[in-house]
């Protein structure tokens, strides 16, 4: 029973192995690779946790993870082609803040170069 419990918990973990007391957190993002179809296949290859499903509204990435931050690098890499749906994970807010910080840093570098 203990071995089964550990296996079940690590099924929702990648690198961090974070083991919160609660259940895994569901993360969903709507995908739109219509202007870059080749990137869709690359995205599929890079997924370590979760899967892509087709719904009436389009394609969605969905994953149940112990530590939602493990998904941040993947989702950040494909930010122009996805929209993270709000949830208890807070990744939609975190990604937006990260992108804003990167934009400000790029603007500062442009001003310094002048």
Backbone as JSON Lines, residues from 0, in Angstrom:
{"i":0,"aa":"X","n":[0.83,-1.19,0.0],"ca":[0.0,0.0,0.0],"c":[0.87,1.26,0.0]}
{"i":1,"aa":"X","n":[1.92,1.27,0.8],"ca":[2.8,2.44,0.84],"c":[3.47,2.66,-0.5]}
{"i":2,"aa":"X","n":[3.92,1.58,-1.14],"ca":[4.56,1.7,-2.44],"c":[3.58,2.24,-3.48]}
{"i":3,"aa":"X","n":[2.36,1.81,-3.44],"ca":[1.34,2.29,-4.37],"c":[1.06,3.78,-4.15]}
{"i":4,"aa":"X","n":[1.03,4.19,-2.91],"ca":[0.81,5.6,-2.58],"c":[1.94,6.46,-3.12]}
{"i":5,"aa":"X","n":[3.17,6.03,-2.94],"ca":[4.33,6.78,-3.43],"c":[4.28,6.85,-4.96]}
{"i":6,"aa":"X","n":[4.0,5.74,-5.61],"ca":[3.92,5.73,-7.07],"c":[2.85,6.7,-7.58]}
{"i":7,"aa":"X","n":[1.71,6.7,-6.91],"ca":[0.61,7.59,-7.31],"c":[1.02,9.05,-7.15]}
{"i":8,"aa":"X","n":[1.68,9.39,-6.05],"ca":[2.09,10.78,-5.82],"c":[3.15,11.23,-6.82]}
{"i":9,"aa":"X","n":[4.12,10.36,-7.13],"ca":[5.16,10.75,-8.08],"c":[4.68,10.73,-9.52]}
{"i":10,"aa":"X","n":[3.51,10.18,-9.79],"ca":[2.94,10.24,-11.12],"c":[2.6,11.68,-11.5]}
{"i":11,"aa":"X","n":[2.5,12.55,-10.51],"ca":[2.16,13.95,-10.73],"c":[3.34,14.86,-10.43]}
{"i":12,"aa":"X","n":[4.55,14.33,-10.53],"ca":[5.75,15.13,-10.24],"c":[6.78,14.94,-11.34]}
{"i":13,"aa":"X","n":[7.53,15.98,-11.58],"ca":[8.62,15.91,-12.54],"c":[9.93,15.93,-11.79]}
{"i":14,"aa":"X","n":[10.56,17.09,-11.77],"ca":[11.89,17.22,-11.16],"c":[11.85,17.48,-9.67]}
{"i":15,"aa":"X","n":[10.91,18.32,-9.23],"ca":[11.0,18.79,-7.85],"c":[10.64,17.73,-6.82]}
{"i":16,"aa":"X","n":[9.74,16.83,-7.19],"ca":[9.31,15.83,-6.22],"c":[8.55,16.42,-5.06]}
{"i":17,"aa":"X","n":[8.03,17.65,-5.24],"ca":[7.26,18.29,-4.17],"c":[6.07,17.41,-3.8]}
{"i":18,"aa":"X","n":[5.86,17.22,-2.53],"ca":[4.78,16.36,-2.07],"c":[3.88,17.13,-1.11]}
{"i":19,"aa":"X","n":[3.0,17.97,-1.63],"ca":[2.11,18.72,-0.73],"c":[1.1,17.77,-0.09]}
{"i":20,"aa":"X","n":[0.48,18.26,0.97],"ca":[-0.48,17.44,1.68],"c":[-1.76,17.26,0.89]}
{"i":21,"aa":"X","n":[-2.11,18.22,0.09],"ca":[-3.36,18.15,-0.66],"c":[-3.24,17.3,-1.91]}
{"i":22,"aa":"X","n":[-4.28,17.27,-2.66],"ca":[-4.32,16.52,-3.92],"c":[-3.55,17.29,-4.99]}
{"i":23,"aa":"X","n":[-3.16,16.62,-6.07],"ca":[-2.51,17.33,-7.17],"c":[-3.4,18.46,-7.7]}
{"i":24,"aa":"X","n":[-2.75,19.46,-8.29],"ca":[-3.44,20.64,-8.81],"c":[-3.6,20.47,-10.31]}
{"i":25,"aa":"X","n":[-4.77,20.82,-10.81],"ca":[-5.04,20.73,-12.25],"c":[-4.68,22.06,-12.91]}
{"i":26,"aa":"X","n":[-3.91,21.96,-13.98],"ca":[-3.51,23.12,-14.77],"c":[-4.02,22.9,-16.19]}
{"i":27,"aa":"X","n":[-4.67,23.92,-16.75],"ca":[-5.18,23.83,-18.11],"c":[-4.79,25.08,-18.88]}
{"i":28,"aa":"X","n":[-4.49,24.89,-20.16],"ca":[-4.17,26.01,-21.03],"c":[-4.77,25.76,-22.4]}
{"i":29,"aa":"X","n":[-5.37,26.78,-22.96],"ca":[-5.89,26.69,-24.32],"c":[-4.75,26.94,-25.29]}
{"i":30,"aa":"X","n":[-4.63,26.09,-26.3],"ca":[-3.54,26.18,-27.26],"c":[-4.04,26.74,-28.58]}
{"i":31,"aa":"X","n":[-3.2,27.52,-29.24],"ca":[-3.51,28.02,-30.59],"c":[-2.21,28.1,-31.38]}
{"i":32,"aa":"X","n":[-1.92,27.02,-32.1],"ca":[-0.72,26.98,-32.94],"c":[-1.07,27.2,-34.4]}
{"i":33,"aa":"X","n":[-2.2,27.86,-34.69],"ca":[-2.66,28.03,-36.07],"c":[-1.64,28.77,-36.94]}
{"i":34,"aa":"X","n":[-0.88,29.7,-36.34],"ca":[0.1,30.44,-37.13],"c":[1.49,29.8,-37.08]}
{"i":35,"aa":"X","n":[1.63,28.68,-36.37],"ca":[2.92,27.99,-36.25],"c":[2.7,26.5,-36.04]}
{"i":36,"aa":"X","n":[2.15,25.8,-37.04],"ca":[1.79,24.38,-36.86],"c":[2.97,23.48,-36.49]}
{"i":37,"aa":"X","n":[4.15,23.8,-36.93],"ca":[5.33,23.0,-36.58],"c":[5.61,23.02,-35.09]}
{"i":38,"aa":"X","n":[5.31,24.14,-34.46],"ca":[5.54,24.25,-33.02],"c":[4.62,23.35,-32.22]}
{"i":39,"aa":"X","n":[3.46,23.02,-32.77],"ca":[2.54,22.12,-32.07],"c":[3.22,20.77,-31.84]}
{"i":40,"aa":"X","n":[3.86,20.25,-32.86],"ca":[4.53,18.95,-32.73],"c":[5.72,19.04,-31.77]}
{"i":41,"aa":"X","n":[6.41,20.16,-31.81],"ca":[7.51,20.36,-30.86],"c":[6.97,20.41,-29.44]}
{"i":42,"aa":"X","n":[5.86,21.1,-29.22],"ca":[5.22,21.17,-27.91],"c":[4.87,19.77,-27.42]}
{"i":43,"aa":"X","n":[4.3,18.95,-28.29],"ca":[3.95,17.58,-27.93],"c":[5.17,16.78,-27.48]}
{"i":44,"aa":"X","n":[6.3,16.99,-28.17],"ca":[7.53,16.27,-27.81],"c":[8.08,16.73,-26.46]}
{"i":45,"aa":"X","n":[7.86,17.98,-26.1],"ca":[8.45,18.54,-24.89],"c":[7.62,18.3,-23.63]}
{"i":46,"aa":"X","n":[6.39,17.87,-23.79],"ca":[5.54,17.63,-22.62],"c":[6.09,16.45,-21.83]}
{"i":47,"aa":"X","n":[6.36,16.68,-20.55],"ca":[6.77,15.59,-19.65],"c":[5.64,15.2,-18.73]}
{"i":48,"aa":"X","n":[4.82,16.16,-18.38],"ca":[3.66,15.92,-17.53],"c":[2.42,16.43,-18.25]}
{"i":49,"aa":"X","n":[1.35,15.67,-18.23],"ca":[0.11,16.12,-18.83],"c":[-0.06,15.61,-20.25]}
{"i":50,"aa":"X","n":[-1.08,16.18,-20.9],"ca":[-1.42,15.75,-22.26],"c":[-2.18,16.86,-22.96]}
{"i":51,"aa":"X","n":[-2.34,16.71,-24.27],"ca":[-3.14,17.63,-25.07],"c":[-4.44,16.91,-25.41]}
{"i":52,"aa":"X","n":[-5.54,17.62,-25.25],"ca":[-6.85,17.05,-25.61],"c":[-7.58,18.01,-26.52]}
{"i":53,"aa":"X","n":[-8.44,17.44,-27.35],"ca":[-9.25,18.26,-28.24],"c":[-10.66,18.35,-27.67]}
{"i":54,"aa":"X","n":[-11.17,19.57,-27.61],"ca":[-12.52,19.84,-27.12],"c":[-13.25,20.64,-28.19]}
{"i":55,"aa":"X","n":[-14.52,20.88,-27.97],"ca":[-15.29,21.7,-28.91],"c":[-14.66,23.06,-29.12]}
{"i":56,"aa":"X","n":[-14.1,23.63,-28.03],"ca":[-13.52,24.98,-28.08],"c":[-12.14,25.0,-28.7]}
{"i":57,"aa":"X","n":[-11.52,23.85,-28.94],"ca":[-10.18,23.8,-29.52],"c":[-9.28,22.84,-28.77]}
{"i":58,"aa":"X","n":[-7.96,23.06,-28.9],"ca":[-6.97,22.21,-28.25],"c":[-6.63,22.77,-26.87]}
{"i":59,"aa":"X","n":[-6.43,21.85,-25.93],"ca":[-6.08,22.25,-24.57],"c":[-4.96,21.36,-24.04]}
{"i":60,"aa":"X","n":[-4.04,21.98,-23.32],"ca":[-3.04,21.25,-22.56],"c":[-3.6,21.11,-21.15]}
{"i":61,"aa":"X","n":[-3.49,19.93,-20.57],"ca":[-3.98,19.72,-19.2],"c":[-3.02,18.81,-18.46]}
{"i":62,"aa":"X","n":[-2.8,19.13,-17.2],"ca":[-1.89,18.33,-16.38],"c":[-2.35,18.42,-14.93]}
{"i":63,"aa":"X","n":[-2.15,17.34,-14.2],"ca":[-2.35,17.33,-12.76],"c":[-0.97,17.15,-12.14]}
{"i":64,"aa":"X","n":[-0.56,18.14,-11.35],"ca":[0.8,18.15,-10.82],"c":[0.79,18.49,-9.34]}
{"i":65,"aa":"X","n":[1.8,17.99,-8.66],"ca":[1.98,18.34,-7.25],"c":[2.51,19.76,-7.12]}
{"i":66,"aa":"X","n":[3.42,20.12,-8.01],"ca":[4.07,21.43,-7.96],"c":[3.86,22.14,-9.29]}
{"i":67,"aa":"X","n":[2.87,23.0,-9.41],"ca":[2.58,23.67,-10.68],"c":[3.76,24.45,-11.25]}
{"i":68,"aa":"X","n":[4.67,24.91,-10.39],"ca":[5.83,25.68,-10.89],"c":[6.72,24.85,-11.81]}
{"i":69,"aa":"X","n":[6.63,23.52,-11.72],"ca":[7.41,22.68,-12.63],"c":[7.02,22.92,-14.09]}
{"i":70,"aa":"X","n":[5.78,23.34,-14.32],"ca":[5.3,23.56,-15.68],"c":[5.67,24.94,-16.22]}
{"i":71,"aa":"X","n":[6.1,25.84,-15.35],"ca":[6.34,27.22,-15.77],"c":[7.35,27.36,-16.92]}
{"i":72,"aa":"X","n":[8.49,26.68,-16.91],"ca":[9.41,26.84,-18.04],"c":[8.79,26.42,-19.38]}
{"i":73,"aa":"X","n":[8.07,25.31,-19.4],"ca":[7.41,24.87,-20.63],"c":[6.38,25.89,-21.07]}
{"i":74,"aa":"X","n":[5.52,26.3,-20.16],"ca":[4.46,27.24,-20.51],"c":[5.01,28.6,-20.91]}
{"i":75,"aa":"X","n":[6.07,29.03,-20.27],"ca":[6.7,30.3,-20.62],"c":[7.27,30.24,-22.04]}
{"i":76,"aa":"X","n":[7.85,29.11,-22.4],"ca":[8.44,28.96,-23.74],"c":[7.4,29.07,-24.84]}
{"i":77,"aa":"X","n":[6.17,28.68,-24.55],"ca":[5.12,28.69,-25.56],"c":[4.05,29.74,-25.27]}
{"i":78,"aa":"X","n":[4.38,30.74,-24.48],"ca":[3.42,31.76,-24.07],"c":[2.65,32.41,-25.23]}
{"i":79,"aa":"X","n":[3.29,32.69,-26.37],"ca":[2.52,33.32,-27.45],"c":[1.43,32.43,-28.04]}
{"i":80,"aa":"X","n":[1.51,31.15,-27.79],"ca":[0.58,30.2,-28.41],"c":[-0.36,29.54,-27.41]}
{"i":81,"aa":"X","n":[-0.4,30.03,-26.19],"ca":[-1.3,29.43,-25.22],"c":[-1.84,30.48,-24.26]}
{"i":82,"aa":"X","n":[-2.95,30.12,-23.62],"ca":[-3.53,30.96,-22.57],"c":[-3.86,30.05,-21.4]}
{"i":83,"aa":"X","n":[-3.17,30.27,-20.3],"ca":[-3.38,29.45,-19.1],"c":[-4.71,29.85,-18.48]}
{"i":84,"aa":"X","n":[-5.54,28.86,-18.23],"ca":[-6.82,29.12,-17.59],"c":[-6.6,29.36,-16.1]}
{"i":85,"aa":"X","n":[-7.32,30.31,-15.52],"ca":[-7.15,30.59,-14.09],"c":[-7.46,29.36,-13.24]}
{"i":86,"aa":"X","n":[-6.79,29.28,-12.11],"ca":[-7.01,28.18,-11.19],"c":[-6.25,28.41,-9.9]}
{"i":87,"aa":"X","n":[-6.34,27.45,-9.0],"ca":[-5.67,27.6,-7.71],"c":[-4.15,27.59,-7.85]}
{"i":88,"aa":"X","n":[-3.65,27.17,-9.0],"ca":[-2.21,27.13,-9.27],"c":[-1.59,28.51,-9.38]}
{"i":89,"aa":"X","n":[-2.34,29.5,-9.86],"ca":[-1.83,30.86,-10.0],"c":[-0.83,31.04,-11.13]}
{"i":90,"aa":"X","n":[-0.67,30.04,-11.99],"ca":[0.32,30.14,-13.07],"c":[-0.02,31.2,-14.09]}
{"i":91,"aa":"X","n":[-1.3,31.47,-14.31],"ca":[-1.68,32.5,-15.26],"c":[-1.15,33.86,-14.81]}
{"i":92,"aa":"X","n":[-1.27,34.14,-13.52],"ca":[-0.77,35.41,-12.97],"c":[0.76,35.41,-12.98]}
{"i":93,"aa":"X","n":[1.36,34.31,-12.57],"ca":[2.82,34.23,-12.51],"c":[3.44,34.4,-13.9]}
{"i":94,"aa":"X","n":[2.86,33.77,-14.91],"ca":[3.39,33.89,-16.27],"c":[3.26,35.33,-16.75]}
{"i":95,"aa":"X","n":[2.12,35.95,-16.51],"ca":[1.93,37.34,-16.93],"c":[2.95,38.25,-16.26]}
{"i":96,"aa":"X","n":[3.2,38.05,-14.95],"ca":[4.19,38.86,-14.23],"c":[5.6,38.62,-14.78]}
{"i":97,"aa":"X","n":[5.94,37.36,-15.07],"ca":[7.26,37.05,-15.61],"c":[7.47,37.72,-16.97]}
{"i":98,"aa":"X","n":[6.46,37.66,-17.83],"ca":[6.58,38.26,-19.16],"c":[6.69,39.78,-19.06]}
{"i":99,"aa":"X","n":[5.96,40.37,-18.14],"ca":[6.05,41.82,-17.93],"c":[7.45,42.2,-17.43]}
{"i":100,"aa":"X","n":[7.99,41.42,-16.54],"ca":[9.34,41.68,-16.03],"c":[10.37,41.56,-17.16]}
{"i":101,"aa":"X","n":[10.2,40.58,-18.02],"ca":[11.13,40.41,-19.15],"c":[11.02,41.58,-20.12]}
{"i":102,"aa":"X","n":[9.79,42.07,-20.35],"ca":[9.59,43.22,-21.23],"c":[10.28,44.46,-20.68]}
{"i":103,"aa":"X","n":[10.11,44.69,-19.36],"ca":[10.76,45.85,-18.73],"c":[12.28,45.74,-18.81]}
{"i":104,"aa":"X","n":[12.81,44.56,-18.59],"ca":[14.27,44.37,-18.67],"c":[14.77,44.64,-20.08]}
{"i":105,"aa":"X","n":[14.02,44.19,-21.09],"ca":[14.42,44.43,-22.48],"c":[14.39,45.93,-22.8]}
{"i":106,"aa":"X","n":[13.38,46.63,-22.3],"ca":[13.29,48.08,-22.52],"c":[14.46,48.8,-21.88]}
{"i":107,"aa":"X","n":[14.83,48.38,-20.67],"ca":[15.98,49.0,-19.98],"c":[17.26,48.77,-20.77]}
{"i":108,"aa":"X","n":[17.42,47.57,-21.33],"ca":[18.62,47.29,-22.13],"c":[18.64,48.17,-23.38]}
{"i":109,"aa":"X","n":[17.47,48.38,-23.99],"ca":[17.39,49.24,-25.18],"c":[17.8,50.67,-24.82]}
{"i":110,"aa":"X","n":[17.33,51.15,-23.67],"ca":[17.66,52.52,-23.26],"c":[19.15,52.66,-22.94]}
{"i":111,"aa":"X","n":[19.75,51.65,-22.36],"ca":[21.17,51.67,-22.04],"c":[22.02,51.63,-23.3]}
{"i":112,"aa":"X","n":[21.53,50.98,-24.35],"ca":[22.28,50.86,-25.59],"c":[22.31,52.16,-26.37]}
{"i":113,"aa":"X","n":[21.37,53.06,-26.07],"ca":[21.28,54.33,-26.83],"c":[22.27,55.31,-26.37]}
